[in-house]
Amino acid sequence: MQGDFNTNEVLEAILKSIDEGIHVVGTDGRTIFYNEVAANHDGLKANEVLGKPLLSVFPSLTRHSSTLLQVLQTGEPIIHKSQTYLNLHGRKIETMNTTLPIKVGEELIGAVEIAKDFTKLKVLSERLLDLEHTLITKPAIKTGTSGAFFTFKDILTENTEFRKKIEQAKKAAQADSPVLIYGESGTGKELFVQSIHNASKRKNGPFIAQNCAALPEALLESLLFGTAKGSYTGAVERGGLFELANGGTLFLDELQSMPVALQAKLLRVLEDGMVRRIGGSKSIRTDVRVMAAMNIPPSEAVKENLLRGDLYYRLNVMSYELPPLRERKEDIVILAYHFMNHFNEKFSRKVTDLSKAVRKTFIDYQWPGNVRELKHTIEFMINQTETQQLQSSDLPVSLHAVPRETPKFSEFLPLREAVRRTESQLIEKALAASEGNILKASRLLDIPRQTLQYKIQKGKK
């Protein structure tokens, strides 16, 4: 049966099913294959393109600007290059292309281009950029906030190490050095960054946040640094986020997702404070404090070539690692009550307490999603419950069968060390059960308050 298949028909069927634009030209520059996805990108029909010279269908392109024609000329691939052009109907198209030569043996017989369309994404990003610029530059519609809503008062913790980091960050807020925050997803990195901004002399300046993983390289570059008129077809004079954040803070989240080539340009701005718009010839001085966040260890990112070493050392002047919630056991119940009050107000509910079983489950659970997961868990339970106290029956499925934590002691662990570990765990649970109140915790443990304080301080050394 296999011999009944036409190889060309099978290949064409495969290319048509791919969810990316595929455009193939022969050595004469005429289109020999053009799938429906590419046609939708370009706002054309396949019969308007097939068999026709490339430049007659896309008159805004030239032999120098067309990636397909460049590859035909050089025989070398072009990887992940952005392209902006007008189609036959005058519509501006933005794509990210990978263009490859097609060879039989050593003979070049054509070129194929695989394109991702991000026209709508770029238009939306530019509109958001324009809107942010309008909100910042027109006093009549200012809301009295810089874009940063949280302060250090919003960070709830009884964890000694985390409190130390907060005190250090308050001092760092008075400086202008870059800041690097590392922590697992859901640990509150942006809350921490906004708190630094609002404790600084820049608190009345703009606070602009950009996720580096959300956009293709070319679009992220134009958003950060802006564009000069004529830098590409249809380009307008537009400042980027560095100019928009002038006098304030620019927060770059998931920095390790920023392409390494773009990291070099970021480093240059950090060094001299000068920004040059894409396609522009003049440099613009900006006064921006850069804060960045990562959800993997910076040393690991450098090792994996996700983060330039020189950029890491420039940002590492002031760095803070935010602890995961599983290392802040004393904060779990405190945060649970905080979120309970929040959702009571939001949903007009009157849930006032957690059952002992729920508290125990919360303490034993590892919280891989950290504070964010706890918040969503409380939201789910408040919507689920029919009583004023959250019960085990209200827990989401993921928390129904939480294994109890047990000390993983070696068979030959010295007795003194075993006692120390057990004591430490009991203190953590007592603090969690008493919502961080040391007097209540000391009563639960049946020891004097001063003794408990001494043991907590001793355990942190």
N, C-alpha and C positions, 0 to 999 in steps of 0.2 A: 504493500500500500504506500510505503514511503516514496517509491519511485513516481507516484502519481502527482506529487507536489511540485510546483514550479518554484524554484529557489528564489527567483526575483519577486514573485508574488508574496512568498512568506516573509522575505526581508522587508518589503514595502508595508505589509500588514503590521509587522513589529514596529517599524518607524512611526506609523500612523498612531499606534496605541500609546506611545511615549508621551508623558504629560509635560513636555517641554518643546519649545519651538525648534524644529529641525529644518535647516535650509542648506541645500547642496547645489554647488555650481560646478560646471565643467571648466576646463582650462581657458575657454573663450569668454568666461564670465556670464554665461547664460544659465538660468536656473534649470536643474534637471530633477530636483525633488523639493517639495515644499509642503509640510504637513499642515493640518487644520489648526493646530495650536499656534504655529508661526503665523498663519493667516489671521487668526484672532488677535494676536499681539499687534500686527501691523494694520489692522482694520481693512484688510483686503480679502479678495477671493483668490483661490489657488489659480484660476485661469487668467488672472491679471498678472501673474508672476511667472508661471511655468513657461519655459522656452524663450523668455525675454531677457535682454541684457540687464544686468543688475542695476546699472546707473540710470537706465531709462525708467525703471519702476521706482527707484529711490533717488530722485534728482538732487536731494540735499547732500548725498554722499559723493565722495570723490575717490580716485584710486588710492589716495593717501589716507583717507579717513575710514574707508570700508575695510573691516577686518578680514572679510572673505577675500577681497582682492589683494590685500597685503600678504595673506598666506599663499595665494597663488603665485605671487611674485617672489617670495622668499623661500617657500617650502618649509617654513618653520611654524610651529604651533603658537597660538596666542591664548593664554590661559586667564580666565576671569577678568576680562576687560569690559568696562562699562562703555556703552555706546548710546548716543542721543542723535536722533534723526527725524526727518519729516517723511511720512509715507506719501503715496501717490495722491491722497486726498488732503494733504496738508496737515495731518494730525501728528503731533509730536509724540515720539515713542522713546522710552527709556528701557534699555535692556542690559543684562549682564551676560556677556558672551564667552564661550570657549570655542575657539576656531581651530580646526585641525586639517592638515594636508591629507589627501587621499592618494596613496601610492600603490602601484602594482609593481612589485620588485623595486627598482630604483626610479621608475617613471612616475612623475606626478600627473594624475589624471583629473584632479579636481580638489575641492575643499568643502568641508562640512562645518556648519556652525550650529552649536547648541545654545539656545538663548532662553534666559529667564526674564520675564517681563516684570519690572517693578515700577511701571509708569504711575499706577494708582497710588502705590505706597509712597513714591516720591512727592506726588502732588499733595497727598495728605500730610506728609511730614513738613513740607514747605508751608502749607496753610497753618499748621500748628505753630511753626516757627514765627510766621507773620502775626498770629494771634498773640503769642507770648510777647512779641515785640510791642504790639499795641497796648497790651495790659501794663507793661512796664513803663512805657514812654508817655502815656496819657494820664496825667494826675487825676483828671476828672473821674476816671473809672477805676482808680486804684482801690483796693480793698483793705489796705493797711497791713497787708502781709507780704513778705518777700517771696512767698512760694514755699517756705519752710514753716510747718505748723507745729512741730514738736520741740520741746525743751527738755533739759535734763530732769525736770520734775515729772515728766511723763515716763521716765524709765524706773520701773518698780523692781527693786531688788533688796534682799537682805544678805546677798552673797558677798562676803568680805573681799574676795579678789575682784569681783566685778565693780564693787564700790571704789576700790583703788583705781581701777581703770577710768571710772567716771571722773574722779578727782583729778587724775592726770589730764584727761581730755578737757576739763574746765580750764586748766592752765594753758593747754595747747591752743584753746580758742582765742587767747589773747595774741597769738603770733600769726604770721601769714604763711608759714611753711606748708608745703603739701602734706596731706594726711592719707594714709593707707589703712583701710579697715579690712580685716579678714574674719570670716565666720561662715558657718554652714547656712544654707538657705533657711530663712525663717527666724534667725536670731535677732533681727532688728537693726541691721546695718544702716539702713536709710534713716531710721529714727535717731540713731547715734550721730550720724553725720548732720542731720538737721539741728540737733541739739548743740553741736559745736558751732554751727553757723549762727544760731540765735543767741549764743553766749559771746559772740565775737563783735568786733567793731564794725563788721560788715552786715550786721543783722538787719539793717534797713535797706541793704542792697539786694539785688536779685539772687534767688536760689534756683538754679536750673539743673535738672536731673536728666541724664541720658543713659539708657541701657545700651551698652556696646554690642550686645548679642542680637539686637532686634533688627539690624539693618545691614545691607550689603556694604562692602568697603567704600565704594565710590559715593554712595548716598550718605554714609556716616561722615566721610571726609568733607563733603559739601555742607553738611549740617554743622559740623564743628567749626570749620574755617570760613564758610561763606563762598560765594561765587562772584566773579567779575563779569560784567556784561560782555557777551560774545565769546566767553571761554568755551562754549559749545553751542550748538544750534538751539536758539530759543532761550539761552541763559540770560537772566536778568541780574542787575546789581543787587546783591542781597548779603547782608552780614550774617555770620554764623553764630553759634552758641557762645563762642569766646567773646565776641563783641557784645552779644546780648547780656552776658553775665558780668560785664564790666562793672567794677566796684563791688562785686558780690562773690558768689561761690558757684563753681561748676562741679557737679557730682557725676562721676563716670562709674556706672555700675557694671559689674561683670567685665572688668578691665581685661581679663585674660582672653576674652573673645574678640578684642580689637586686633585686626590684622597687624602683624609685626611691622610692616612698612609704614603703617599709619602711626604706630607707637613711636617711630623715629621722629615724625613731625611733631607729635605731642611733646616729646622730650625737648625738642628745640624751642617750643613755646614756653615750656617750664623754665628753660635756661635763660632766655632773653626777654620773655614777655611780649614778643612781636608775633603778629599773625599776618599771613599773606593769603588773600582770597584765591581760590582756584582760578587760574587764568589771569590773575592780576599781577601787576609789576611793583606795586608799592606795599610796604609793610606798615601795619597798623599796631600801635602800642596799646596793650590792654592791661588792666589791673584786675586780675582774676585769681582767686585762691582755688586750686584744684584739689578735690578730695576724690579718692577712688576706692572701690570696694571689690572684693573677690570672694568667691565661695569655695575656692580651693587654696591650699597653702601656697603663699608666694614662692617659696623655695622650690616647691614641686612644679609650679608654673614655669619658673626659669629653667629648671632641669628638662622639662618637656618642650622647651622652645615656644611656649605660649606667651611668655613675657620676657621682654628684653632685660638683660641684666642691668644695663646702665639706667633704664627707666625705673627698675625696681629700687636701685640704690638711691635714686633721686627722690622717689616717693617715700622711701622707708625712713625718712628723717623723723616722722612721727607716725608710728604704726600701732594698731591695737587689734588684738585677737579677741573677738567676742565669744564667750563660752556658750556651748550648747545647753539647752534646758536640762538635759540629764545630769549636768554637772552643777546645776543650780536647784537642787531638790527643795531647798528651803523657800524657793520662790514660786513653786508650782501652785500651791493652794492660794497664795496671795494673788497671783495672776488670774486664777480661776474665778475668784470672787470679783476681781476688777472687771473681767469680761462679762460675768453674770450681771453686774450692775449696768454695764453698757448695753447689753441686749435687753434687759428689763425695760430700760428707758426707750430703746429703739422699737421694741415690739409691744410696748404697753403691757408687760407681764409683771408678776409679783413672785418670782422665784427667789427665795431668800437663803437657801442653804444647800450644802452637799452632804449626802449621807456618808457615814463612816466607811462604807464599802467603796463608794466612789472615790473618796479621798485616798484610800489605800491603793486602789487601782491606778489613780493618777500618779502616786508616788512611785509605784513599782514599774510603771510604763517607761519606755526609753525615749519617747517623743522624737522620732527621727525627723519630723517636720518642725520641731522646736516650738517657739512661742506661737507662730502662725498656726500650727496644727492644734495647739491647745485652744486658741481663740475659735477656730472653726468647730472644734469638738463641743465647746460650750454653746455656740450658736445652734448646732444641731440638737443638743440635748434640751435646750430651752424651747425649741420648736416642737420637740417630741413629748416632753413631760406634761402630765395632767395634774401634777401636785406642786406644792411650793418648795419641795425639796427634791433635788436631782438624785435619782436612784440608779442602781446598776442596770435596771431594765431600760433606762434611757440612753445608755452608752451606745456609740456606734459599733458596728460589727468588729472593727479593727481592735477595739479595746475590750471585747467581751472575754477573751481568753488570754489575759496578760500573765505571763509566767512570773512567779514571785522571785524577786532577787535574793540570792543567797551568797554569802561570802565564799569566794573561791580560794580557800586556804589550802596551802600545801599540807600533806599528811604530817610533815615534820616541821611545820611552822612553829617558831618559839612561842611559848604561852604569852609572854609579854606583848608580842606583836599581834597575836590573835585577839587579846583583850583590847588593845588599842584600836584595832579595826572595828571590832564589835561596838565599842564605845562611840566611835566616830559615826557609825551608821545609826545608832540609836539617837544620838544628838541631832543628826540631820532630820530624822523622821519626826522627832519631837518639835523641832523648829517649824517643819512643814505643817504639822498638825495644829500648831498654835499660831499659824500665819506669821511666823517670824517674831512673835512676842517672846522675849527671853524670859520674862517672869513666869508666863504661862508654861513655857517649855520646862523651866526648872521645877515647877510643881508636878508636871507629868513625869519627870525623871526622879522626883523626890530628892532633890539636892538643892543646896542654897544657890540663889541667883548668882552670887559672886563666884562660886565654884564653877558654874556653867560658863560664865564669861571667861574665866581663866582657861578652861578646857578648850573653848572655841579659839581663843587667841593662840594657845599652845599648839593646836592642831593646824594652824595656818603657817606656822614657822617652818 
